[in-house]
């Protein structure tokens, strides 16, 4: 179950040696590094050996083969006998199969609307769509046109040519979002369809005031076909061309610069105005997770999601391999059996996908996750799912599909953050919230990205990249609810134009990574 202020015990809400998350847990989490011989207050257990901060300590003897619980849920099985007080990690905890009760819609409940709807200062487009940023974007149909796209965008970089956008203060920038595919693929295959859906979502994203789509000319991903499949029509603020027809590299760059100049004056006319928070679509991400992620930052983000949904907004949970083993907590909150089954179908697709690629769903956690205290994908999933708060699951989408529902939704994506967030933005996310315990440097143009630290050590070390510190939950200085409220207000401020740390550092262009599946020949 997701961690909340109500499910955390008193040991978790005040400074102590270890954190217990559920009365049925077999382990507690070291708040700081523990040394052998230390007695865990409230547990009656003496520590055996050195336990790193954020790692697990057994609070009872566990026989080999028996399940081990954290959050009141199974996170793995003892690979050998574990004594009370022992460090529990990869040396004695492993994955295993177990049944899960999906109980479709059993825990769904009515969503209570906020009494006083929140607002943010958004940009309302002519067709009624609401933006949080105001960029001009340059997309490529194929890797072959990436260099010219970047060259065009570079002509408008404020750090190199301050005068380029001096007369257009309401334009956030000109960004080139390039990728490494677009050719040597099956023209009728799933891989190309996925790329086209991603590009189409970005081309129609409200955070772009104007878009150029540039190709080479002979690639499989023909621009004309891209426009047709995505229902796009060329207009003054959606222009397409290719290198071969324009006359080569230099002429293509010059043409692109000219087209951007033609868009700038109109793009600069935007004015922000108060709009309901229901126009906010937030992509939920966690990366560089640690043993604290599921205790502090993820539950705080979940509390903010509950507030967002109460105000009519939308949150997109993703990273299918990183909810694996915890998906039953979402199916129980699905608004209908059909929605719950859609999520299970995506889990089954991933199992098949891994099998035919000779991979395993438990190729997670990463080396950094393990160093931070996470042992199995089950444990990581249970912590990651806390980002979704306690609200109903209203729909499930495939990668980069347009998200039209309001409330908590799920989008099927890989666990790799750049690919996952790219799909969320293609689906309409106009803000990303990204929790991290090990540290992350990330942005996601054209949507601003907020990074949320799980612990004080990370906040002190990498504060220039972090927008909010949830380490104070661990020290008892703040509650999950308080941090959730603070994060919700930060979402509104950021959607209103306050720049995030990643924006200040210039992140966002290189992190555009569409999901590549299927054969490349």
C-alpha positions as CSV (number, residue, x, y, z in Angstrom):
1,X,0.0,0.0,0.0
2,X,1.2,3.6,-0.6
3,X,2.9,5.3,2.3
4,X,0.9,8.1,3.9
5,X,1.0,10.0,7.1
6,X,-1.6,7.6,8.4
7,X,0.3,4.4,7.5
8,X,3.6,5.6,8.8
9,X,4.1,4.6,12.4
10,X,5.4,7.0,15.1
11,X,8.9,5.7,14.6
12,X,8.7,7.1,11.1
13,X,7.5,10.5,12.1
14,X,10.1,11.4,14.6
15,X,14.0,11.1,14.4
16,X,14.9,7.5,15.2
17,X,17.5,4.9,14.2
18,X,15.1,3.1,11.8
19,X,11.8,3.6,10.0
20,X,9.0,1.0,10.2
21,X,6.4,1.5,7.4
22,X,3.8,-1.2,8.3
23,X,3.1,-3.3,11.3
24,X,3.5,-6.5,9.3
25,X,6.9,-5.7,7.9
26,X,9.8,-8.0,8.3
27,X,12.3,-5.2,7.8
28,X,12.8,-1.6,8.9
29,X,14.8,1.1,7.1
30,X,18.0,2.6,8.5
31,X,17.6,6.3,8.9
32,X,21.4,6.8,9.2
33,X,24.2,4.3,9.0
34,X,23.9,1.7,11.8
35,X,26.8,0.0,13.4
36,X,26.9,-3.5,14.8
37,X,25.6,-3.8,18.4
38,X,23.2,-0.9,18.2
39,X,19.8,-1.6,19.7
40,X,16.9,-0.5,17.6
41,X,14.5,1.4,19.8
42,X,10.9,0.0,19.6
43,X,12.0,-3.1,17.8
44,X,13.9,-5.0,20.5
45,X,16.5,-6.0,17.9
46,X,20.3,-5.6,18.0
47,X,22.0,-4.7,14.8
48,X,24.5,-7.3,13.4
49,X,27.2,-5.6,11.4
50,X,27.3,-2.4,9.4
51,X,24.0,-1.2,7.8
52,X,24.2,1.7,5.3
53,X,21.7,4.5,5.5
54,X,18.6,3.7,3.5
55,X,19.1,0.0,3.7
56,X,17.0,-2.7,5.3
57,X,17.4,-4.4,8.7
58,X,15.6,-7.7,9.5
59,X,13.4,-7.3,12.7
60,X,12.7,-11.0,13.0
61,X,14.2,-14.3,11.9
62,X,13.2,-15.3,8.3
63,X,13.6,-18.9,7.0
64,X,15.1,-19.5,3.6
65,X,12.4,-19.4,0.9
66,X,10.0,-17.3,3.0
67,X,8.6,-14.0,1.7
68,X,10.0,-10.7,3.1
69,X,7.6,-7.8,3.5
70,X,8.1,-4.0,3.4
71,X,5.1,-1.6,3.1
72,X,3.1,-4.7,4.2
73,X,3.7,-6.2,0.8
74,X,6.1,-8.9,-0.5
75,X,9.4,-7.4,-1.8
76,X,11.1,-10.8,-2.4
77,X,12.0,-14.1,-0.8
78,X,14.9,-15.0,1.5
79,X,17.6,-16.7,-0.5
80,X,19.0,-18.0,2.8
81,X,18.1,-17.9,6.4
82,X,18.2,-14.4,7.8
83,X,18.6,-13.6,11.5
84,X,17.0,-10.6,13.3
85,X,19.3,-7.6,13.1
86,X,20.9,-8.7,9.8
87,X,21.4,-6.5,6.8
88,X,18.8,-7.5,4.1
89,X,19.9,-6.9,0.6
90,X,21.1,-8.7,-2.6
91,X,23.1,-11.3,-0.7
92,X,20.1,-12.8,1.0
93,X,17.0,-11.5,-0.8
94,X,15.8,-12.5,-4.3
95,X,12.9,-12.4,-6.6
96,X,10.3,-15.1,-6.7
97,X,6.8,-15.8,-8.2
98,X,3.7,-15.2,-6.1
99,X,0.0,-14.6,-6.8
100,X,-1.5,-11.2,-6.7
101,X,-5.2,-10.4,-6.1
102,X,-6.1,-7.8,-8.8
103,X,-9.6,-7.4,-7.3
104,X,-10.6,-5.0,-10.1
105,X,-12.3,-1.8,-8.8
106,X,-12.6,-3.1,-5.3
107,X,-11.1,0.0,-3.7
108,X,-12.4,2.6,-6.1
109,X,-14.1,5.5,-4.3
110,X,-15.7,8.8,-5.3
111,X,-13.3,11.7,-5.7
112,X,-14.1,14.7,-3.6
113,X,-13.7,17.9,-5.5
114,X,-11.7,20.8,-3.9
115,X,-14.0,23.4,-2.3
116,X,-12.1,26.3,-3.8
117,X,-10.5,25.5,-7.2
118,X,-6.9,26.4,-7.6
119,X,-5.5,28.3,-10.5
120,X,-2.3,29.0,-12.3
121,X,-1.2,31.6,-14.8
122,X,-1.3,29.7,-18.1
123,X,-1.1,30.6,-21.8
124,X,-4.4,30.0,-23.6
125,X,-3.9,29.1,-27.3
126,X,-6.4,30.2,-29.9
127,X,-8.0,26.8,-30.0
128,X,-8.5,26.7,-26.2
129,X,-5.5,24.5,-25.3
130,X,-3.5,25.7,-22.3
131,X,0.3,25.9,-22.2
132,X,2.7,26.3,-19.3
133,X,5.6,27.3,-21.6
134,X,6.0,29.2,-25.0
135,X,8.6,27.6,-27.2
136,X,9.2,27.2,-30.9
137,X,10.2,23.6,-31.6
138,X,12.2,22.0,-34.3
139,X,11.4,18.3,-34.9
140,X,13.2,15.8,-37.2
141,X,11.7,13.0,-39.1
142,X,15.0,11.1,-39.2
143,X,18.5,11.2,-37.6
144,X,19.9,12.5,-40.9
145,X,18.3,16.0,-40.3
146,X,19.4,16.3,-36.7
147,X,22.5,18.4,-37.4
148,X,20.6,21.1,-39.4
149,X,17.8,21.2,-36.8
150,X,20.4,21.8,-34.0
151,X,22.1,24.4,-36.1
152,X,18.9,26.3,-36.6
153,X,18.1,26.2,-32.9
154,X,21.6,27.3,-32.0
155,X,21.1,30.6,-33.9
156,X,18.5,31.5,-31.2
157,X,20.5,30.5,-28.1
158,X,20.4,33.3,-25.6
159,X,23.7,32.2,-24.0
160,X,25.5,32.5,-27.4
161,X,23.5,35.2,-29.2
162,X,21.8,37.4,-26.5
163,X,20.4,39.6,-29.2
164,X,18.6,36.8,-31.1
165,X,15.5,36.8,-28.8
166,X,16.0,40.2,-27.2
167,X,12.8,41.6,-28.7
168,X,10.8,38.5,-27.8
169,X,10.8,38.2,-24.0
170,X,7.6,36.1,-24.0
171,X,9.3,33.3,-26.0
172,X,11.0,30.8,-23.8
173,X,13.3,29.6,-26.5
174,X,13.9,27.7,-29.7
175,X,14.6,24.0,-29.1
176,X,15.7,21.2,-31.5
177,X,14.4,17.8,-30.4
178,X,16.3,15.2,-32.4
179,X,16.5,11.4,-32.3
180,X,18.5,8.5,-33.7
181,X,15.9,6.7,-35.9
182,X,13.4,7.3,-38.7
183,X,14.8,4.9,-41.4
184,X,15.7,1.3,-42.0
185,X,12.5,0.2,-40.3
186,X,9.3,-1.6,-41.4
187,X,7.1,1.2,-42.9
188,X,4.0,-0.6,-41.6
189,X,5.5,-1.8,-38.3
190,X,4.9,-0.9,-34.7
191,X,8.3,0.8,-34.3
192,X,7.6,3.5,-36.9
193,X,4.0,4.0,-35.8
194,X,5.3,4.6,-32.3
195,X,7.8,7.2,-33.5
196,X,5.2,9.0,-35.6
197,X,2.8,9.0,-32.6
198,X,5.5,10.6,-30.5
199,X,6.4,13.2,-33.1
200,X,2.8,14.0,-33.7
201,X,2.2,14.5,-29.9
202,X,5.1,17.0,-29.8
203,X,4.0,18.8,-32.9
204,X,0.6,19.4,-31.4
205,X,1.8,20.2,-27.9
206,X,0.4,23.4,-26.6
207,X,3.8,24.5,-25.2
208,X,4.9,25.0,-28.7
209,X,3.8,28.3,-30.3
210,X,5.2,27.1,-33.6
211,X,6.9,24.0,-35.0
212,X,9.3,23.1,-37.9
213,X,9.5,19.5,-39.0
214,X,12.7,18.8,-41.0
215,X,13.6,15.6,-43.0
216,X,16.3,14.5,-45.3
217,X,13.9,13.5,-48.1
218,X,14.5,9.8,-48.8
219,X,13.9,8.3,-45.3
220,X,11.3,5.7,-44.4
221,X,9.6,8.1,-42.1
222,X,8.3,10.4,-44.8
223,X,7.0,13.7,-43.5
224,X,3.9,13.5,-45.7
225,X,3.0,10.2,-44.1
226,X,3.8,11.5,-40.6
227,X,1.4,14.4,-41.1
228,X,-1.3,12.1,-42.5
229,X,-1.2,9.5,-39.7
230,X,-1.2,12.1,-37.0
231,X,-3.9,14.3,-38.5
232,X,-1.5,17.3,-38.9
233,X,-2.0,20.0,-41.5
234,X,0.7,22.4,-42.6
235,X,0.0,26.0,-41.6
236,X,1.8,29.3,-40.7
237,X,3.0,27.8,-37.4
238,X,3.6,24.2,-38.5
239,X,6.0,24.2,-41.4
240,X,7.7,21.2,-43.0
241,X,10.6,20.8,-45.5
242,X,13.6,18.5,-46.2
243,X,17.3,18.9,-47.0
244,X,17.3,17.3,-50.4
245,X,14.5,19.6,-51.8
246,X,15.8,22.7,-50.1
247,X,19.2,22.4,-51.6
248,X,21.6,21.1,-49.0
249,X,22.8,21.8,-45.5
250,X,23.5,25.6,-45.6
251,X,20.3,26.4,-47.5
252,X,18.2,24.3,-45.2
253,X,19.7,26.0,-42.1
254,X,19.1,29.4,-43.7
255,X,15.5,28.5,-44.6
256,X,14.8,27.2,-41.1
257,X,16.2,30.4,-39.5
258,X,14.0,32.5,-41.8
259,X,10.9,30.5,-40.8
260,X,11.6,30.8,-37.1
261,X,12.1,34.6,-37.5
262,X,8.7,34.7,-39.2
263,X,7.1,33.0,-36.2
264,X,8.6,35.0,-33.4
265,X,6.6,38.2,-33.4
266,X,3.3,36.4,-33.2
267,X,4.6,33.9,-30.6
268,X,5.7,36.8,-28.4
269,X,2.1,38.2,-28.3
270,X,1.0,35.7,-25.7
271,X,-0.1,36.9,-22.2
272,X,-0.5,34.6,-19.2
273,X,-3.9,34.6,-17.5
274,X,-5.5,32.7,-14.6
275,X,-6.8,29.3,-15.6
276,X,-8.1,26.4,-13.5
277,X,-5.6,23.8,-12.2
278,X,-7.7,21.3,-14.2
279,X,-5.6,22.3,-17.2
280,X,-2.5,20.9,-15.5
281,X,-1.2,17.5,-16.8
282,X,1.7,16.2,-14.8
283,X,4.0,13.4,-15.7
284,X,5.2,11.4,-12.7
285,X,8.8,10.2,-12.8
286,X,11.4,8.7,-10.4
287,X,15.0,8.1,-11.2
288,X,18.2,7.4,-9.3
289,X,15.9,6.0,-6.6
290,X,17.1,5.0,-3.1
291,X,15.7,3.3,0.0
292,X,14.1,6.6,1.0
293,X,12.2,7.2,-2.3
294,X,9.2,5.2,-1.2
295,X,9.2,6.9,2.3
296,X,9.6,10.6,1.6
297,X,9.6,12.1,-1.9
298,X,7.3,9.6,-3.7
299,X,4.6,9.7,-1.0
300,X,4.8,13.5,-0.9
301,X,4.3,13.5,-4.7
302,X,1.4,11.2,-4.2
303,X,-0.1,13.6,-1.8
304,X,0.3,16.4,-4.3
305,X,-1.3,14.2,-7.0
306,X,-4.3,13.7,-4.7
307,X,-4.6,17.5,-4.4
308,X,-4.2,17.9,-8.2
309,X,-6.9,15.4,-9.0
310,X,-9.2,17.0,-6.4
311,X,-8.8,20.3,-8.4
312,X,-9.7,18.5,-11.6
313,X,-6.1,18.0,-13.0
314,X,-4.4,15.0,-14.5
315,X,-1.4,12.9,-13.4
316,X,0.3,10.4,-15.6
317,X,2.0,7.4,-13.8
318,X,4.2,5.4,-16.1
319,X,7.3,3.1,-16.1
320,X,5.5,-0.2,-16.5
321,X,8.5,-2.4,-15.5
322,X,8.8,-0.3,-12.3
323,X,5.2,-1.0,-11.1
324,X,5.7,-4.8,-11.8
325,X,4.7,-6.8,-8.7
326,X,2.7,-3.8,-7.3
327,X,0.2,-3.5,-10.2
328,X,-2.5,-5.0,-8.0
329,X,-2.5,-1.9,-5.9
330,X,-3.6,0.0,-9.0
331,X,-6.1,-2.5,-10.4
332,X,-7.9,-2.4,-7.0
333,X,-8.3,1.4,-7.5
334,X,-9.4,1.2,-11.1
335,X,-12.7,2.8,-11.8
336,X,-13.9,-0.3,-13.7
337,X,-12.8,-3.9,-14.4
338,X,-12.1,-2.8,-18.0
339,X,-9.6,-0.2,-16.9
340,X,-8.0,-2.7,-14.5
341,X,-7.7,-5.3,-17.2
342,X,-6.1,-2.8,-19.6
343,X,-3.3,-2.4,-17.0
344,X,-2.8,-6.1,-16.6
345,X,-2.7,-6.5,-20.4
346,X,0.2,-4.1,-20.5
347,X,2.0,-6.1,-17.8
348,X,1.5,-9.3,-19.9
349,X,2.8,-7.5,-23.0
350,X,6.0,-6.7,-21.1
351,X,6.4,-10.2,-19.9
352,X,6.2,-11.4,-23.5
353,X,8.4,-8.6,-24.7
354,X,11.1,-9.5,-22.2
355,X,10.8,-13.2,-23.0
356,X,11.3,-12.8,-26.8
357,X,14.3,-10.6,-26.1
358,X,15.9,-13.0,-23.6
359,X,15.5,-10.4,-20.9
360,X,13.9,-10.5,-17.4
361,X,11.5,-8.0,-15.7
362,X,13.9,-8.1,-12.8
363,X,16.7,-6.4,-14.7
364,X,15.9,-3.6,-12.3
365,X,17.0,-2.1,-9.9
366,X,20.1,-0.3,-11.3
367,X,23.5,-0.3,-9.7
368,X,22.8,3.1,-8.2
369,X,19.4,1.9,-6.9
370,X,21.0,-1.1,-5.2
371,X,23.7,1.1,-3.6
372,X,20.9,3.2,-2.3
373,X,19.2,0.3,-0.6
374,X,16.7,-1.1,-3.2
375,X,17.1,-4.9,-3.7
376,X,14.4,-6.1,-6.1
377,X,12.1,-4.7,-8.7
378,X,9.2,-5.6,-6.3
379,X,10.6,-3.3,-3.7
380,X,11.3,-0.5,-6.2
381,X,7.8,-0.9,-7.6
382,X,6.1,-0.6,-4.3
383,X,8.0,2.6,-3.6
384,X,7.5,4.0,-7.1
385,X,3.7,3.4,-7.0
386,X,3.5,5.8,-4.1
387,X,3.8,8.7,-6.6
388,X,0.2,7.9,-7.6
389,X,-1.2,8.8,-4.2
390,X,-4.5,7.3,-3.2
391,X,-6.9,8.4,-6.0
392,X,-8.7,6.2,-8.5
393,X,-7.1,5.0,-11.7
394,X,-9.4,6.3,-14.4
395,X,-7.7,5.1,-17.7
396,X,-4.7,3.3,-19.2
397,X,-2.9,4.5,-22.3
398,X,-0.3,3.1,-24.6
399,X,3.0,4.9,-25.2
400,X,2.6,8.5,-26.5
401,X,-1.1,8.3,-26.9
402,X,-3.0,11.5,-26.3
403,X,-4.3,11.6,-22.7
404,X,-7.9,13.0,-22.6
405,X,-9.1,11.7,-19.3
406,X,-8.8,13.8,-16.1
407,X,-7.6,12.2,-12.9
408,X,-4.9,9.6,-12.4
409,X,-4.1,7.7,-15.5
410,X,-1.4,5.2,-16.4
411,X,0.8,5.3,-19.6
412,X,2.7,2.3,-20.7
413,X,6.4,3.2,-21.0
414,X,9.8,1.7,-20.2
415,X,11.4,2.5,-16.9
416,X,14.2,4.5,-18.5
417,X,13.4,8.1,-17.6
418,X,14.1,10.0,-20.8
419,X,12.1,7.5,-22.9
420,X,9.3,7.4,-20.3
421,X,9.0,11.2,-19.9
422,X,9.1,11.7,-23.7
423,X,6.0,9.5,-24.0
424,X,4.3,11.4,-21.3
425,X,5.0,14.8,-22.9
426,X,3.8,13.4,-26.3
427,X,0.6,12.4,-24.5
428,X,0.1,16.0,-23.4
429,X,2.0,16.4,-20.1
430,X,2.8,20.1,-19.6
431,X,4.8,19.5,-16.4
432,X,7.0,16.7,-15.1
433,X,7.7,15.9,-11.4
434,X,10.8,13.8,-11.0
435,X,11.8,12.3,-7.6
436,X,15.3,11.2,-6.9
437,X,17.4,9.8,-4.1
438,X,20.8,9.3,-5.7
439,X,20.7,12.5,-7.7
440,X,19.5,13.4,-11.1
441,X,20.3,16.0,-13.8
442,X,17.3,16.1,-16.1
443,X,15.0,18.3,-18.1
444,X,12.2,17.7,-20.7
445,X,11.5,20.6,-23.1
446,X,9.0,21.9,-23.8
447,X,7.6,20.8,-20.4
448,X,9.3,22.1,-17.3
449,X,10.6,19.4,-15.0
450,X,10.7,19.7,-11.2
451,X,13.2,17.5,-9.3
452,X,12.4,16.4,-5.8
453,X,15.1,15.1,-3.4
454,X,14.3,12.2,-1.1
455,X,16.9,13.0,1.6
456,X,18.9,15.9,3.2
457,X,22.3,14.5,2.1
458,X,21.3,14.7,-1.5
459,X,19.8,18.2,-1.1
460,X,22.9,19.5,0.5
461,X,25.2,17.9,-2.1
462,X,23.2,18.7,-5.3
463,X,20.9,21.5,-4.4
464,X,21.6,23.4,-7.6
465,X,19.7,20.6,-9.4
466,X,16.9,20.1,-6.9
467,X,13.6,22.1,-6.7
468,X,12.3,20.7,-3.4
469,X,13.7,18.7,-0.5
470,X,11.6,16.0,1.1
471,X,14.4,14.9,3.4
472,X,12.7,16.8,6.2
473,X,10.0,14.0,6.2
474,X,12.7,11.6,7.4
475,X,13.9,13.9,10.2
476,X,10.3,14.5,11.4
477,X,10.5,18.2,10.6
478,X,7.6,17.9,8.0
479,X,4.8,15.5,7.3
480,X,4.0,13.9,4.0
481,X,0.8,16.0,3.8
482,X,2.7,19.3,4.4
483,X,5.3,18.4,1.7
484,X,2.5,17.4,-0.7
485,X,0.8,20.7,-0.2
486,X,4.2,22.5,-0.8
487,X,4.8,20.5,-3.9
488,X,1.3,21.2,-5.3
489,X,1.9,25.0,-4.8
490,X,5.3,24.6,-6.5
491,X,3.6,22.9,-9.5
492,X,1.2,25.8,-9.8
493,X,4.0,28.4,-9.6
494,X,6.1,26.5,-12.2
495,X,3.1,26.2,-14.5
496,X,2.7,29.9,-14.1
497,X,6.2,30.6,-15.4
498,X,8.7,30.1,-12.5
499,X,11.7,28.4,-14.0
500,X,12.8,25.1,-12.6
501,X,16.5,24.3,-11.9
502,X,16.8,22.1,-15.0
503,X,15.5,25.0,-17.1
504,X,18.0,27.4,-15.5
505,X,20.8,24.9,-16.4
506,X,19.6,24.5,-20.0
507,X,18.4,20.9,-19.8
508,X,15.7,19.6,-22.1
509,X,16.8,19.1,-25.7
510,X,19.1,16.1,-25.4
511,X,16.5,14.3,-23.2
512,X,14.1,13.8,-26.0
513,X,14.3,10.0,-26.5
514,X,11.4,8.3,-28.4
515,X,11.0,4.6,-27.5
516,X,12.6,2.3,-30.2
517,X,11.0,-1.1,-30.6
518,X,11.1,-3.4,-33.6
519,X,13.8,-4.5,-36.0
520,X,16.1,-2.0,-37.6
521,X,17.5,-3.3,-40.8
